Amino acid sequence: MPTPAPETNYRLIGPPDLLHDLMLDFQEIGWECTVHRWQAVISAPPEDAGHPPPDWPGEITLAGVSHTDHLAACHDHFGAA
């Protein structure tokens, strides 16, 4: 049995209201999202592996991409917050 592809996590920085709107949009399509103040992690599920990366609004900075589970990505991006 093949191992499923890992999640693709996008670590974002931007205005909280815009991150919150993105969170709602991506939750509608089944992606896992967590926003903490000016930071967010939006994770594509394994079944979406290989998808083209989203185009983020100009006010959003992509701070990194990782391929771990969502909780680990949040811990790495948010630190001990």
N, CA, C and O atoms as a CHARMM CRD file, in Angstrom:
* protein
*
  324
    1    1 MET  N      0.85400  -1.17800   0.00000 PROA 1      0.00000
    2    1 MET  CA     0.00000   0.00000   0.00000 PROA 1      0.00000
    3    1 MET  C      0.89700   1.23800   0.00000 PROA 1      0.00000
    4    1 MET  O      1.76700   1.36000   0.86300 PROA 1      0.00000
    5    2 PRO  N      0.70600   2.15700  -0.94600 PROA 2      0.00000
    6    2 PRO  CA     1.54000   3.35000  -0.99400 PROA 2      0.00000
    7    2 PRO  C      1.24400   4.29100   0.17400 PROA 2      0.00000
    8    2 PRO  O      0.11500   4.37000   0.65900 PROA 2      0.00000
    9    3 THR  N      2.26600   4.98900   0.60400 PROA 3      0.00000
   10    3 THR  CA     2.11800   5.96700   1.67200 PROA 3      0.00000
   11    3 THR  C      1.44900   7.21100   1.10300 PROA 3      0.00000
   12    3 THR  O      1.85500   7.69800   0.04800 PROA 3      0.00000
   13    4 PRO  N      0.43000   7.73300   1.78200 PROA 4      0.00000
   14    4 PRO  CA    -0.21900   8.93700   1.25500 PROA 4      0.00000
   15    4 PRO  C      0.74500  10.12100   1.25800 PROA 4      0.00000
   16    4 PRO  O      1.63600  10.20700   2.10300 PROA 4      0.00000
   17    5 ALA  N      0.55800  11.02200   0.31600 PROA 5      0.00000
   18    5 ALA  CA     1.37700  12.22400   0.26000 PROA 5      0.00000
   19    5 ALA  C      1.11500  13.07000   1.50400 PROA 5      0.00000
   20    5 ALA  O      0.00200  13.07700   2.03000 PROA 5      0.00000
   21    6 PRO  N      2.12900  13.77600   1.96900 PROA 6      0.00000
   22    6 PRO  CA     1.90800  14.63800   3.13700 PROA 6      0.00000
   23    6 PRO  C      1.09200  15.86700   2.75600 PROA 6      0.00000
   24    6 PRO  O      0.93100  16.18800   1.57900 PROA 6      0.00000
   25    7 GLU  N      0.58800  16.53700   3.77100 PROA 7      0.00000
   26    7 GLU  CA    -0.11700  17.79600   3.54700 PROA 7      0.00000
   27    7 GLU  C      0.87900  18.83400   3.04400 PROA 7      0.00000
   28    7 GLU  O      2.07200  18.75100   3.33800 PROA 7      0.00000
   29    8 THR  N      0.39200  19.80500   2.29300 PROA 8      0.00000
   30    8 THR  CA     1.21000  20.95700   1.90800 PROA 8      0.00000
   31    8 THR  C      0.73100  22.13000   2.73800 PROA 8      0.00000
   32    8 THR  O     -0.43000  22.53100   2.65600 PROA 8      0.00000
   33    9 ASN  N      1.64000  22.68000   3.54400 PROA 9      0.00000
   34    9 ASN  CA     1.29500  23.76100   4.45900 PROA 9      0.00000
   35    9 ASN  C      1.86500  25.07900   3.95700 PROA 9      0.00000
   36    9 ASN  O      3.05200  25.18100   3.65000 PROA 9      0.00000
   37   10 TYR  N      1.00700  26.08100   3.87700 PROA 10     0.00000
   38   10 TYR  CA     1.42300  27.42600   3.50000 PROA 10     0.00000
   39   10 TYR  C      1.41900  28.28300   4.75800 PROA 10     0.00000
   40   10 TYR  O      0.39100  28.43900   5.41700 PROA 10     0.00000
   41   11 ARG  N      2.58000  28.83300   5.07700 PROA 11     0.00000
   42   11 ARG  CA     2.72900  29.69400   6.26200 PROA 11     0.00000
   43   11 ARG  C      2.63800  31.13800   5.78500 PROA 11     0.00000
   44   11 ARG  O      3.45500  31.59900   4.98800 PROA 11     0.00000
   45   12 LEU  N      1.63200  31.83700   6.28700 PROA 12     0.00000
   46   12 LEU  CA     1.32000  33.17700   5.79600 PROA 12     0.00000
   47   12 LEU  C      1.43800  34.22700   6.88800 PROA 12     0.00000
   48   12 LEU  O      1.26700  33.94100   8.07300 PROA 12     0.00000
   49   13 ILE  N      1.73600  35.45600   6.45900 PROA 13     0.00000
   50   13 ILE  CA     1.75900  36.61700   7.34500 PROA 13     0.00000
   51   13 ILE  C      0.96300  37.71000   6.64300 PROA 13     0.00000
   52   13 ILE  O      1.14300  37.95800   5.45100 PROA 13     0.00000
   53   14 GLY  N      0.07700  38.36300   7.40000 PROA 14     0.00000
   54   14 GLY  CA    -0.72200  39.42500   6.81100 PROA 14     0.00000
   55   14 GLY  C     -1.72600  39.97800   7.79300 PROA 14     0.00000
   56   14 GLY  O     -1.76300  39.55600   8.94900 PROA 14     0.00000
   57   15 PRO  N     -2.53700  40.91400   7.34900 PROA 15     0.00000
   58   15 PRO  CA    -3.55100  41.51900   8.21900 PROA 15     0.00000
   59   15 PRO  C     -4.54000  40.45800   8.72200 PROA 15     0.00000
   60   15 PRO  O     -5.02100  39.63300   7.94400 PROA 15     0.00000
   61   16 PRO  N     -4.83800  40.48600  10.02100 PROA 16     0.00000
   62   16 PRO  CA    -5.73300  39.46400  10.59400 PROA 16     0.00000
   63   16 PRO  C     -7.08200  39.34400   9.89200 PROA 16     0.00000
   64   16 PRO  O     -7.57800  38.23200   9.71300 PROA 16     0.00000
   65   17 ASP  N     -7.68700  40.46100   9.49200 PROA 17     0.00000
   66   17 ASP  CA    -8.99800  40.36800   8.85100 PROA 17     0.00000
   67   17 ASP  C     -8.91200  39.66600   7.50200 PROA 17     0.00000
   68   17 ASP  O     -9.81500  38.90800   7.14700 PROA 17     0.00000
   69   18 LEU  N     -7.85500  39.90100   6.75200 PROA 18     0.00000
   70   18 LEU  CA    -7.67600  39.24400   5.46600 PROA 18     0.00000
   71   18 LEU  C     -7.34400  37.75900   5.64800 PROA 18     0.00000
   72   18 LEU  O     -7.82400  36.91100   4.89500 PROA 18     0.00000
   73   19 LEU  N     -6.52100  37.45600   6.65300 PROA 19     0.00000
   74   19 LEU  CA    -6.21300  36.04600   6.93900 PROA 19     0.00000
   75   19 LEU  C     -7.47300  35.29600   7.34900 PROA 19     0.00000
   76   19 LEU  O     -7.65700  34.14000   6.97000 PROA 19     0.00000
   77   20 HSD  N     -8.33200  35.93800   8.11200 PROA 20     0.00000
   78   20 HSD  CA    -9.58900  35.31200   8.53400 PROA 20     0.00000
   79   20 HSD  C    -10.48300  35.03100   7.32200 PROA 20     0.00000
   80   20 HSD  O    -11.09300  33.96500   7.23400 PROA 20     0.00000
   81   21 ASP  N    -10.56000  35.98400   6.39300 PROA 21     0.00000
   82   21 ASP  CA   -11.35400  35.77100   5.17700 PROA 21     0.00000
   83   21 ASP  C    -10.79000  34.61100   4.35600 PROA 21     0.00000
   84   21 ASP  O    -11.55000  33.79200   3.83900 PROA 21     0.00000
   85   22 LEU  N     -9.45700  34.53700   4.23200 PROA 22     0.00000
   86   22 LEU  CA    -8.83500  33.41900   3.51500 PROA 22     0.00000
   87   22 LEU  C     -9.15400  32.09600   4.19600 PROA 22     0.00000
   88   22 LEU  O     -9.44000  31.09700   3.53600 PROA 22     0.00000
   89   23 MET  N     -9.10100  32.10100   5.53900 PROA 23     0.00000
   90   23 MET  CA    -9.39900  30.89600   6.29100 PROA 23     0.00000
   91   23 MET  C    -10.79400  30.37800   5.94300 PROA 23     0.00000
   92   23 MET  O    -10.97000  29.18400   5.70000 PROA 23     0.00000
   93   24 LEU  N    -11.77300  31.26100   5.91900 PROA 24     0.00000
   94   24 LEU  CA   -13.14000  30.84500   5.60700 PROA 24     0.00000
   95   24 LEU  C    -13.24200  30.30100   4.18700 PROA 24     0.00000
   96   24 LEU  O    -13.91600  29.29800   3.94900 PROA 24     0.00000
   97   25 ASP  N    -12.57000  30.96400   3.24100 PROA 25     0.00000
   98   25 ASP  CA   -12.59800  30.50600   1.84800 PROA 25     0.00000
   99   25 ASP  C    -11.99500  29.10900   1.70400 PROA 25     0.00000
  100   25 ASP  O    -12.56800  28.25500   1.02800 PROA 25     0.00000
  101   26 PHE  N    -10.85000  28.87100   2.33100 PROA 26     0.00000
  102   26 PHE  CA   -10.18200  27.58300   2.18400 PROA 26     0.00000
  103   26 PHE  C    -10.86000  26.48000   2.99600 PROA 26     0.00000
  104   26 PHE  O    -10.81100  25.31300   2.60800 PROA 26     0.00000
  105   27 GLN  N    -11.48800  26.83400   4.11000 PROA 27     0.00000
  106   27 GLN  CA   -12.24200  25.82400   4.86100 PROA 27     0.00000
  107   27 GLN  C    -13.41100  25.30800   4.02500 PROA 27     0.00000
  108   27 GLN  O    -13.77800  24.13700   4.12900 PROA 27     0.00000
  109   28 GLU  N    -13.99700  26.17100   3.19900 PROA 28     0.00000
  110   28 GLU  CA   -15.12400  25.75900   2.34800 PROA 28     0.00000
  111   28 GLU  C    -14.73400  24.65600   1.37700 PROA 28     0.00000
  112   28 GLU  O    -15.57500  23.84100   0.99800 PROA 28     0.00000
  113   29 ILE  N    -13.46600  24.61700   0.96700 PROA 29     0.00000
  114   29 ILE  CA   -13.04000  23.57800   0.01800 PROA 29     0.00000
  115   29 ILE  C    -12.33500  22.41700   0.72300 PROA 29     0.00000
  116   29 ILE  O    -11.77200  21.53900   0.06900 PROA 29     0.00000
  117   30 GLY  N    -12.36900  22.41600   2.05900 PROA 30     0.00000
  118   30 GLY  CA   -11.86300  21.27700   2.81000 PROA 30     0.00000
  119   30 GLY  C    -10.41000  21.35600   3.23100 PROA 30     0.00000
  120   30 GLY  O     -9.83200  20.34700   3.63500 PROA 30     0.00000
  121   31 TRP  N     -9.80500  22.53300   3.14700 PROA 31     0.00000
  122   31 TRP  CA    -8.43500  22.68800   3.60300 PROA 31     0.00000
  123   31 TRP  C     -8.45300  23.06800   5.08000 PROA 31     0.00000
  124   31 TRP  O     -9.37100  23.74700   5.54200 PROA 31     0.00000
  125   32 GLU  N     -7.44100  22.63100   5.81400 PROA 32     0.00000
  126   32 GLU  CA    -7.34400  22.93400   7.23800 PROA 32     0.00000
  127   32 GLU  C     -6.66200  24.28500   7.41000 PROA 32     0.00000
  128   32 GLU  O     -5.65300  24.56200   6.76200 PROA 32     0.00000
  129   33 CYS  N     -7.21500  25.13200   8.28700 PROA 33     0.00000
  130   33 CYS  CA    -6.71400  26.49400   8.43700 PROA 33     0.00000
  131   33 CYS  C     -6.68200  26.89600   9.90700 PROA 33     0.00000
  132   33 CYS  O     -7.58900  26.58700  10.68000 PROA 33     0.00000
  133   34 THR  N     -5.61700  27.58900  10.26300 PROA 34     0.00000
  134   34 THR  CA    -5.50300  28.15800  11.60400 PROA 34     0.00000
  135   34 THR  C     -4.91500  29.55300  11.46600 PROA 34     0.00000
  136   34 THR  O     -3.90900  29.75500  10.78600 PROA 34     0.00000
  137   35 VAL  N     -5.56000  30.51500  12.12300 PROA 35     0.00000
  138   35 VAL  CA    -5.08200  31.89600  12.11800 PROA 35     0.00000
  139   35 VAL  C     -4.77700  32.28200  13.55600 PROA 35     0.00000
  140   35 VAL  O     -5.56200  32.02300  14.46800 PROA 35     0.00000
  141   36 HSD  N     -3.60900  32.91300  13.73900 PROA 36     0.00000
  142   36 HSD  CA    -3.21600  33.41400  15.05800 PROA 36     0.00000
  143   36 HSD  C     -2.61000  34.79800  14.85200 PROA 36     0.00000
  144   36 HSD  O     -1.49600  34.93000  14.34600 PROA 36     0.00000
  145   37 ARG  N     -3.34800  35.81500  15.24400 PROA 37     0.00000
  146   37 ARG  CA    -2.94400  37.20700  15.08300 PROA 37     0.00000
  147   37 ARG  C     -2.59600  37.50400  13.62900 PROA 37     0.00000
  148   37 ARG  O     -3.47600  37.43900  12.77000 PROA 37     0.00000
  149   38 TRP  N     -1.35800  37.82400  13.33200 PROA 38     0.00000
  150   38 TRP  CA    -0.91300  38.21100  11.99000 PROA 38     0.00000
  151   38 TRP  C     -0.34800  37.03200  11.21300 PROA 38     0.00000
  152   38 TRP  O      0.27400  37.22900  10.16900 PROA 38     0.00000
  153   39 GLN  N     -0.55300  35.80700  11.70100 PROA 39     0.00000
  154   39 GLN  CA     0.00100  34.62400  11.05200 PROA 39     0.00000
  155   39 GLN  C     -1.10000  33.60600  10.78100 PROA 39     0.00000
  156   39 GLN  O     -2.11400  33.55900  11.47600 PROA 39     0.00000
  157   40 ALA  N     -0.87200  32.79100   9.74800 PROA 40     0.00000
  158   40 ALA  CA    -1.82300  31.72900   9.42900 PROA 40     0.00000
  159   40 ALA  C     -1.07700  30.54800   8.82300 PROA 40     0.00000
  160   40 ALA  O     -0.01800  30.69600   8.21500 PROA 40     0.00000
  161   41 VAL  N     -1.66500  29.37800   9.01000 PROA 41     0.00000
  162   41 VAL  CA    -1.22100  28.16600   8.32000 PROA 41     0.00000
  163   41 VAL  C     -2.44500  27.62500   7.60000 PROA 41     0.00000
  164   41 VAL  O     -3.48100  27.36800   8.21400 PROA 41     0.00000
  165   42 ILE  N     -2.31100  27.45700   6.29500 PROA 42     0.00000
  166   42 ILE  CA    -3.37200  26.88800   5.47900 PROA 42     0.00000
  167   42 ILE  C     -2.80300  25.62800   4.84600 PROA 42     0.00000
  168   42 ILE  O     -1.81400  25.68300   4.11600 PROA 42     0.00000
  169   43 SER  N     -3.43800  24.48400   5.13100 PROA 43     0.00000
  170   43 SER  CA    -2.90800  23.18200   4.72000 PROA 43     0.00000
  171   43 SER  C     -3.82500  22.49500   3.72400 PROA 43     0.00000
  172   43 SER  O     -5.01300  22.28600   3.96900 PROA 43     0.00000
  173   44 ALA  N     -3.22600  22.15200   2.58800 PROA 44     0.00000
  174   44 ALA  CA    -3.94500  21.37500   1.58100 PROA 44     0.00000
  175   44 ALA  C     -3.91600  19.91100   1.99900 PROA 44     0.00000
  176   44 ALA  O     -2.86800  19.41800   2.41600 PROA 44     0.00000
  177   45 PRO  N     -5.03800  19.20200   1.89900 PROA 45     0.00000
  178   45 PRO  CA    -5.05100  17.79400   2.28100 PROA 45     0.00000
  179   45 PRO  C     -4.19300  16.95700   1.32900 PROA 45     0.00000
  180   45 PRO  O     -3.92500  17.37400   0.20200 PROA 45     0.00000
  181   46 PRO  N     -3.76200  15.77300   1.78600 PROA 46     0.00000
  182   46 PRO  CA    -2.91200  14.91900   0.94500 PROA 46     0.00000
  183   46 PRO  C     -3.50200  14.62700  -0.43600 PROA 46     0.00000
  184   46 PRO  O     -2.75900  14.50500  -1.41000 PROA 46     0.00000
  185   47 GLU  N     -4.81900  14.51500  -0.52800 PROA 47     0.00000
  186   47 GLU  CA    -5.42600  14.21200  -1.82600 PROA 47     0.00000
  187   47 GLU  C     -5.28000  15.35800  -2.82800 PROA 47     0.00000
  188   47 GLU  O     -5.51200  15.16600  -4.02100 PROA 47     0.00000
  189   48 ASP  N     -4.90000  16.53900  -2.35800 PROA 48     0.00000
  190   48 ASP  CA    -4.64700  17.66900  -3.24500 PROA 48     0.00000
  191   48 ASP  C     -3.16200  17.84000  -3.54800 PROA 48     0.00000
  192   48 ASP  O     -2.75400  18.88600  -4.05200 PROA 48     0.00000
  193   49 ALA  N     -2.35100  16.83100  -3.24800 PROA 49     0.00000
  194   49 ALA  CA    -0.91100  16.90400  -3.52200 PROA 49     0.00000
  195   49 ALA  C     -0.68600  17.17600  -4.99800 PROA 49     0.00000
  196   49 ALA  O     -1.37300  16.62500  -5.85800 PROA 49     0.00000
  197   50 GLY  N      0.26200  18.01100  -5.27100 PROA 50     0.00000
  198   50 GLY  CA     0.56600  18.34000  -6.65100 PROA 50     0.00000
  199   50 GLY  C     -0.26300  19.47100  -7.22500 PROA 50     0.00000
  200   50 GLY  O     -0.09600  19.82900  -8.39100 PROA 50     0.00000
  201   51 HSD  N     -1.15900  20.04500  -6.42100 PROA 51     0.00000
  202   51 HSD  CA    -1.96600  21.16400  -6.89600 PROA 51     0.00000
  203   51 HSD  C     -1.06600  22.38700  -7.12200 PROA 51     0.00000
  204   51 HSD  O     -0.01700  22.50500  -6.48900 PROA 51     0.00000
  205   52 PRO  N     -1.46200  23.28000  -8.00600 PROA 52     0.00000
  206   52 PRO  CA    -0.68300  24.51300  -8.13500 PROA 52     0.00000
  207   52 PRO  C     -0.86300  25.35800  -6.88000 PROA 52     0.00000
  208   52 PRO  O     -1.95400  25.38600  -6.30900 PROA 52     0.00000
  209   53 PRO  N      0.19300  26.05000  -6.43900 PROA 53     0.00000
  210   53 PRO  CA     0.04300  26.88200  -5.23900 PROA 53     0.00000
  211   53 PRO  C     -0.96700  28.00300  -5.46400 PROA 53     0.00000
  212   53 PRO  O     -1.06500  28.53700  -6.56900 PROA 53     0.00000
  213   54 PRO  N     -1.71100  28.36000  -4.43000 PROA 54     0.00000
  214   54 PRO  CA    -2.67900  29.45500  -4.56000 PROA 54     0.00000
  215   54 PRO  C     -1.97700  30.78300  -4.85200 PROA 54     0.00000
  216   54 PRO  O     -0.81200  30.97400  -4.50200 PROA 54     0.00000
  217   55 ASP  N     -2.69400  31.67700  -5.48500 PROA 55     0.00000
  218   55 ASP  CA    -2.22900  33.05700  -5.65000 PROA 55     0.00000
  219   55 ASP  C     -2.75100  33.83100  -4.44400 PROA 55     0.00000
  220   55 ASP  O     -3.95900  34.00000  -4.28400 PROA 55     0.00000
  221   56 TRP  N     -1.83600  34.29800  -3.60000 PROA 56     0.00000
  222   56 TRP  CA    -2.23000  35.02000  -2.39500 PROA 56     0.00000
  223   56 TRP  C     -2.42400  36.49800  -2.73500 PROA 56     0.00000
  224   56 TRP  O     -1.75200  37.01900  -3.62500 PROA 56     0.00000
  225   57 PRO  N     -3.33700  37.17700  -2.03300 PROA 57     0.00000
  226   57 PRO  CA    -3.49700  38.62300  -2.24300 PROA 57     0.00000
  227   57 PRO  C     -2.16800  39.34200  -1.97600 PROA 57     0.00000
  228   57 PRO  O     -1.32100  38.83200  -1.24200 PROA 57     0.00000
  229   58 GLY  N     -1.99100  40.51300  -2.56600 PROA 58     0.00000
  230   58 GLY  CA    -0.75800  41.27900  -2.42600 PROA 58     0.00000
  231   58 GLY  C     -0.39300  41.63600  -0.99900 PROA 58     0.00000
  232   58 GLY  O      0.78500  41.81600  -0.69300 PROA 58     0.00000
  233   59 GLU  N     -1.38100  41.74200  -0.11600 PROA 59     0.00000
  234   59 GLU  CA    -1.11500  42.10200   1.28400 PROA 59     0.00000
  235   59 GLU  C     -0.62400  40.91800   2.11200 PROA 59     0.00000
  236   59 GLU  O     -0.25400  41.08900   3.27400 PROA 59     0.00000
  237   60 ILE  N     -0.61500  39.72400   1.52900 PROA 60     0.00000
  238   60 ILE  CA    -0.21600  38.50000   2.22400 PROA 60     0.00000
  239   60 ILE  C      1.20100  38.12400   1.80500 PROA 60     0.00000
  240   60 ILE  O      1.53700  38.14400   0.62100 PROA 60     0.00000
  241   61 THR  N      2.02700  37.78000   2.79400 PROA 61     0.00000
  242   61 THR  CA     3.38800  37.31500   2.53900 PROA 61     0.00000
  243   61 THR  C      3.44700  35.81500   2.77900 PROA 61     0.00000
  244   61 THR  O      3.03400  35.33600   3.83500 PROA 61     0.00000
  245   62 LEU  N      3.95200  35.08300   1.81700 PROA 62     0.00000
  246   62 LEU  CA     4.17800  33.65100   1.99200 PROA 62     0.00000
  247   62 LEU  C      5.49700  33.49500   2.72600 PROA 62     0.00000
  248   62 LEU  O      6.55900  33.78500   2.17500 PROA 62     0.00000
  249   63 ALA  N      5.43100  33.03600   3.97500 PROA 63     0.00000
  250   63 ALA  CA     6.61700  32.91600   4.82200 PROA 63     0.00000
  251   63 ALA  C      7.28300  31.55400   4.69900 PROA 63     0.00000
  252   63 ALA  O      8.37300  31.35200   5.23500 PROA 63     0.00000
  253   64 GLY  N      6.65400  30.62600   4.01000 PROA 64     0.00000
  254   64 GLY  CA     7.25400  29.31600   3.82500 PROA 64     0.00000
  255   64 GLY  C      6.22900  28.26500   3.46200 PROA 64     0.00000
  256   64 GLY  O      5.02300  28.45200   3.61600 PROA 64     0.00000
  257   65 VAL  N      6.74900  27.15800   2.97500 PROA 65     0.00000
  258   65 VAL  CA     5.93700  25.99600   2.62400 PROA 65     0.00000
  259   65 VAL  C      6.58700  24.78900   3.28000 PROA 65     0.00000
  260   65 VAL  O      7.80800  24.63700   3.24800 PROA 65     0.00000
  261   66 SER  N      5.76900  23.93700   3.87200 PROA 66     0.00000
  262   66 SER  CA     6.28900  22.71000   4.47200 PROA 66     0.00000
  263   66 SER  C      5.38900  21.54300   4.08500 PROA 66     0.00000
  264   66 SER  O      4.30200  21.72800   3.53800 PROA 66     0.00000
  265   67 HSD  N      5.86200  20.35300   4.37800 PROA 67     0.00000
  266   67 HSD  CA     5.11800  19.13600   4.05000 PROA 67     0.00000
  267   67 HSD  C      5.08200  18.24700   5.28400 PROA 67     0.00000
  268   67 HSD  O      5.71000  17.18900   5.33300 PROA 67     0.00000
  269   68 THR  N      4.32900  18.70500   6.27800 PROA 68     0.00000
  270   68 THR  CA     4.12800  17.97500   7.53200 PROA 68     0.00000
  271   68 THR  C      2.63600  18.00300   7.82700 PROA 68     0.00000
  272   68 THR  O      1.84100  18.46700   7.01000 PROA 68     0.00000
  273   69 ASP  N      2.26700  17.50700   8.99200 PROA 69     0.00000
  274   69 ASP  CA     0.85500  17.62600   9.35700 PROA 69     0.00000
  275   69 ASP  C      0.57800  19.06400   9.80200 PROA 69     0.00000
  276   69 ASP  O      1.49700  19.81000  10.13700 PROA 69     0.00000
  277   70 HSD  N     -0.68300  19.43100   9.79800 PROA 70     0.00000
  278   70 HSD  CA    -1.10400  20.80200  10.08300 PROA 70     0.00000
  279   70 HSD  C     -0.66300  21.25400  11.47500 PROA 70     0.00000
  280   70 HSD  O     -0.17800  22.37500  11.63000 PROA 70     0.00000
  281   71 LEU  N     -0.82000  20.41500  12.47100 PROA 71     0.00000
  282   71 LEU  CA    -0.46000  20.78100  13.84000 PROA 71     0.00000
  283   71 LEU  C      1.03000  21.10100  13.94800 PROA 71     0.00000
  284   71 LEU  O      1.40300  22.07600  14.60100 PROA 71     0.00000
  285   72 ALA  N      1.87900  20.30000  13.32300 PROA 72     0.00000
  286   72 ALA  CA     3.32600  20.54700  13.35700 PROA 72     0.00000
  287   72 ALA  C      3.65800  21.85900  12.65400 PROA 72     0.00000
  288   72 ALA  O      4.50800  22.61600  13.12100 PROA 72     0.00000
  289   73 ALA  N      2.99100  22.12900  11.53500 PROA 73     0.00000
  290   73 ALA  CA     3.23000  23.37600  10.80800 PROA 73     0.00000
  291   73 ALA  C      2.82600  24.58400  11.65800 PROA 73     0.00000
  292   73 ALA  O      3.52300  25.59900  11.67400 PROA 73     0.00000
  293   74 CYS  N      1.69500  24.46800  12.36200 PROA 74     0.00000
  294   74 CYS  CA     1.26700  25.55600  13.24800 PROA 74     0.00000
  295   74 CYS  C      2.27300  25.77800  14.36700 PROA 74     0.00000
  296   74 CYS  O      2.62300  26.91800  14.67200 PROA 74     0.00000
  297   75 HSD  N      2.73400  24.70400  14.97300 PROA 75     0.00000
  298   75 HSD  CA     3.71300  24.81400  16.05700 PROA 75     0.00000
  299   75 HSD  C      4.98800  25.49800  15.55400 PROA 75     0.00000
  300   75 HSD  O      5.53500  26.37000  16.22900 PROA 75     0.00000
  301   76 ASP  N      5.45400  25.10200  14.37400 PROA 76     0.00000
  302   76 ASP  CA     6.66900  25.71000  13.81900 PROA 76     0.00000
  303   76 ASP  C      6.46600  27.18100  13.48000 PROA 76     0.00000
  304   76 ASP  O      7.36200  27.99200  13.71200 PROA 76     0.00000
  305   77 HSD  N      5.31300  27.53600  12.94000 PROA 77     0.00000
  306   77 HSD  CA     5.08000  28.91600  12.48800 PROA 77     0.00000
  307   77 HSD  C      4.70900  29.83900  13.63700 PROA 77     0.00000
  308   77 HSD  O      5.17500  30.97700  13.68900 PROA 77     0.00000
  309   78 PHE  N      3.88500  29.37100  14.55100 PROA 78     0.00000
  310   78 PHE  CA     3.42400  30.21900  15.64300 PROA 78     0.00000
  311   78 PHE  C      4.34100  30.17100  16.84200 PROA 78     0.00000
  312   78 PHE  O      4.24600  31.03700  17.71200 PROA 78     0.00000
  313   79 GLY  N      5.23000  29.19000  16.92400 PROA 79     0.00000
  314   79 GLY  CA     6.08900  29.03700  18.08400 PROA 79     0.00000
  315   79 GLY  C      5.27700  28.60400  19.29000 PROA 79     0.00000
  316   79 GLY  O      4.34900  27.80500  19.17000 PROA 79     0.00000
  317   80 ALA  N      5.61800  29.11700  20.41300 PROA 80     0.00000
  318   80 ALA  CA     4.95000  28.73300  21.66400 PROA 80     0.00000
  319   80 ALA  C      3.69000  29.52900  21.91700 PROA 80     0.00000
  320   80 ALA  O      3.11500  29.44400  23.00200 PROA 80     0.00000
  321   81 ALA  N      3.24600  30.30300  20.93600 PROA 81     0.00000
  322   81 ALA  CA     2.07600  31.16900  21.13000 PROA 81     0.00000
  323   81 ALA  C      0.82100  30.35100  21.35600 PROA 81     0.00000
  324   81 ALA  O     -0.25900  30.91300  21.53700 PROA 81     0.00000
